[in-house]
Amino acid sequence: MTVSRKGAVAEGGIPRRIDVPEIHHFRGSLGRFATGVAIVTFDGATKRHGITVNSFTSVSMDPPLVLVSIARDTKAHDELADRPFTVNILGAEQQALALHFAGRPGPEPLFVEGETAPRLARVLAYFSCTPWAAYDGGDHTLYLGEVRDFDYRTGDALAFANSSFTTIPESQLGVEELL
């Protein structure tokens, strides 16, 4: 049995009544979905930027496209428009890096000068992109990028679920070996 935010009992997991949830309850509900942690890096008009995100997904294999969702109230939001960027996927040991770009400054990160956009050193994977499109997503903007360069290393991934960091262990066998 499931209880909706306003207390209406659902049968079979389907709510009888759908109410607009309070924002913290909505966020908490979304937080039950584990996500990877990434940092979007790019060179702005006057300085280099990094934004910690957990909303990243692949969109297309041909052409290779990825999507990141950036909150409009993020300081660097407006500067990302029409700029090349890199999505840096973090390893389990890189929590301090995630916090650094989420507004809790720590040790200065090490950047690698990419041909398309700057990226972070020693990340689990990266996707350097040129701008493809941007879409209104309410209080976020959905930025699509065409992947121009990418790579990965072995290791566990940093994840976020239930308002805390966790680890996603590396698979015993990657799909790359099956192809």
MIDORO-581337 format. One record per residue (C-alpha): chain; x, y, z; residue number from 1. Coordinates in nm, 3 decimals. Last residue first. Layout:
! residues N
("A",(X,Y,Z),NUM),
...
***
This chain:
! residues 179
("A",(3.110,-0.621,-2.859),179),
("A",(3.100,-0.825,-2.539),178),
("A",(3.422,-0.679,-2.399),177),
("A",(3.280,-0.325,-2.427),176),
("A",(2.980,-0.441,-2.225),175),
("A",(3.193,-0.428,-1.913),174),
("A",(3.262,-0.738,-1.708),173),
("A",(3.299,-0.744,-1.330),172),
("A",(3.107,-0.419,-1.309),171),
("A",(3.259,-0.126,-1.123),170),
("A",(3.094,-0.067,-0.788),169),
("A",(2.843,0.218,-0.761),168),
("A",(2.940,0.415,-0.454),167),
("A",(2.734,0.642,-0.231),166),
("A",(2.688,1.013,-0.171),165),
("A",(2.392,1.133,0.030),164),
("A",(2.050,1.290,-0.009),163),
("A",(1.865,0.960,-0.064),162),
("A",(2.085,0.877,-0.363),161),
("A",(2.403,1.020,-0.517),160),
("A",(2.666,0.822,-0.702),159),
("A",(3.045,0.820,-0.737),158),
("A",(3.161,0.547,-0.973),157),
("A",(3.402,0.261,-0.898),156),
("A",(3.712,0.225,-1.111),155),
("A",(3.844,0.164,-1.462),154),
("A",(3.919,0.450,-1.696),153),
("A",(3.710,0.636,-1.953),152),
("A",(3.739,0.835,-2.275),151),
("A",(3.556,1.095,-2.481),150),
("A",(3.607,1.351,-2.757),149),
("A",(3.373,1.536,-2.996),148),
("A",(3.039,1.458,-2.828),147),
("A",(2.759,1.676,-2.962),146),
("A",(2.609,1.864,-2.671),145),
("A",(2.253,1.907,-2.555),144),
("A",(2.180,2.161,-2.282),143),
("A",(1.850,2.130,-2.096),142),
("A",(1.788,2.456,-1.909),141),
("A",(1.644,2.437,-1.560),140),
("A",(1.368,2.617,-1.363),139),
("A",(1.121,2.508,-1.629),138),
("A",(1.313,2.296,-1.880),137),
("A",(1.359,2.536,-2.168),136),
("A",(1.573,2.373,-2.436),135),
("A",(1.930,2.420,-2.556),134),
("A",(2.077,2.271,-2.873),133),
("A",(2.394,2.121,-3.023),132),
("A",(2.680,2.294,-2.838),131),
("A",(3.020,2.128,-2.886),130),
("A",(3.105,1.850,-2.648),129),
("A",(3.384,1.687,-2.448),128),
("A",(3.261,1.367,-2.283),127),
("A",(3.455,1.241,-1.982),126),
("A",(3.496,0.922,-1.783),125),
("A",(3.615,0.815,-1.436),124),
("A",(3.787,1.149,-1.374),123),
("A",(4.166,1.165,-1.337),122),
("A",(4.211,1.527,-1.451),121),
("A",(3.914,1.757,-1.507),120),
("A",(3.816,1.877,-1.851),119),
("A",(3.862,2.197,-2.052),118),
("A",(3.670,2.227,-2.378),117),
("A",(3.708,2.115,-2.741),116),
("A",(4.079,2.041,-2.779),115),
("A",(4.110,1.958,-2.410),114),
("A",(4.329,2.144,-2.163),113),
("A",(4.341,1.920,-1.857),112),
("A",(4.233,2.073,-1.528),111),
("A",(4.355,1.997,-1.174),110),
("A",(4.113,2.103,-0.904),109),
("A",(4.209,2.356,-0.631),108),
("A",(4.166,2.193,-0.292),107),
("A",(3.825,2.254,-0.138),106),
("A",(3.546,2.498,-0.204),105),
("A",(3.197,2.405,-0.084),104),
("A",(2.979,2.557,-0.358),103),
("A",(2.873,2.253,-0.561),102),
("A",(3.196,2.265,-0.762),101),
("A",(3.408,2.188,-0.456),100),
("A",(3.151,1.935,-0.328),99),
("A",(3.185,1.722,-0.640),98),
("A",(3.566,1.747,-0.620),97),
("A",(3.558,1.638,-0.255),96),
("A",(3.349,1.335,-0.358),95),
("A",(3.620,1.220,-0.601),94),
("A",(3.707,0.875,-0.457),93),
("A",(3.396,0.712,-0.607),92),
("A",(3.499,0.824,-0.956),91),
("A",(3.335,1.125,-1.113),90),
("A",(3.191,1.160,-1.464),89),
("A",(3.322,1.480,-1.628),88),
("A",(3.082,1.638,-1.881),87),
("A",(3.288,1.873,-2.095),86),
("A",(3.167,2.199,-2.248),85),
("A",(3.174,2.401,-2.571),84),
("A",(2.988,2.732,-2.535),83),
("A",(2.654,2.834,-2.691),82),
("A",(2.488,2.900,-2.354),81),
("A",(2.720,2.806,-2.067),80),
("A",(2.758,3.167,-1.952),79),
("A",(2.393,3.196,-1.853),78),
("A",(2.409,2.906,-1.608),77),
("A",(2.741,3.005,-1.443),76),
("A",(2.591,3.129,-1.116),75),
("A",(2.335,2.846,-1.097),74),
("A",(1.985,2.994,-1.059),73),
("A",(1.877,2.856,-1.397),72),
("A",(1.950,2.501,-1.283),71),
("A",(2.150,2.302,-1.541),70),
("A",(2.024,1.980,-1.702),69),
("A",(2.288,1.796,-1.901),68),
("A",(2.226,1.610,-2.226),67),
("A",(2.448,1.392,-2.444),66),
("A",(2.467,1.351,-2.822),65),
("A",(2.668,1.116,-3.047),64),
("A",(2.526,1.167,-3.396),63),
("A",(2.442,0.888,-3.428),62),
("A",(2.450,0.742,-3.075),61),
("A",(2.179,0.971,-2.939),60),
("A",(2.054,1.109,-2.608),59),
("A",(2.294,1.001,-2.335),58),
("A",(2.208,1.127,-1.992),57),
("A",(2.309,1.375,-1.725),56),
("A",(2.116,1.510,-1.428),55),
("A",(2.346,1.465,-1.131),54),
("A",(2.526,1.794,-1.173),53),
("A",(2.825,1.973,-1.019),52),
("A",(2.906,2.292,-1.211),51),
("A",(3.258,2.394,-1.315),50),
("A",(3.364,2.726,-1.462),49),
("A",(3.676,2.882,-1.614),48),
("A",(3.693,3.261,-1.626),47),
("A",(3.606,3.581,-1.812),46),
("A",(3.373,3.490,-2.098),45),
("A",(3.325,3.135,-1.975),44),
("A",(3.554,2.835,-2.030),43),
("A",(3.373,2.510,-1.965),42),
("A",(3.335,2.230,-1.712),41),
("A",(3.025,2.023,-1.633),40),
("A",(3.082,1.808,-1.325),39),
("A",(2.925,1.467,-1.289),38),
("A",(2.766,1.251,-1.021),37),
("A",(2.583,0.930,-1.106),36),
("A",(2.223,0.897,-1.011),35),
("A",(2.023,0.690,-0.766),34),
("A",(1.645,0.745,-0.784),33),
("A",(1.511,0.791,-0.429),32),
("A",(1.611,1.156,-0.458),31),
("A",(1.317,1.220,-0.690),30),
("A",(1.081,1.150,-0.401),29),
("A",(1.281,1.375,-0.173),28),
("A",(1.273,1.655,-0.431),27),
("A",(0.894,1.619,-0.458),26),
("A",(0.866,1.617,-0.079),25),
("A",(1.081,1.930,-0.056),24),
("A",(0.880,2.102,-0.331),23),
("A",(0.540,2.033,-0.178),22),
("A",(0.348,1.796,-0.393),21),
("A",(0.079,1.901,-0.642),20),
("A",(-0.195,1.650,-0.570),19),
("A",(-0.279,1.333,-0.761),18),
("A",(-0.573,1.131,-0.629),17),
("A",(-0.637,0.760,-0.666),16),
("A",(-0.263,0.695,-0.666),15),
("A",(-0.145,0.388,-0.860),14),
("A",(0.081,0.153,-0.657),13),
("A",(-0.162,-0.137,-0.673),12),
("A",(-0.414,0.057,-0.467),11),
("A",(-0.319,0.405,-0.359),10),
("A",(-0.430,0.558,-0.031),9),
("A",(-0.491,0.933,-0.037),8),
("A",(-0.284,1.090,0.239),7),
("A",(-0.205,1.428,0.082),6),
("A",(0.148,1.323,-0.016),5),
("A",(0.029,0.988,-0.154),4),
("A",(0.018,0.676,0.062),3),
("A",(0.124,0.347,-0.092),2),
("A",(0.000,0.000,0.000),1),
***
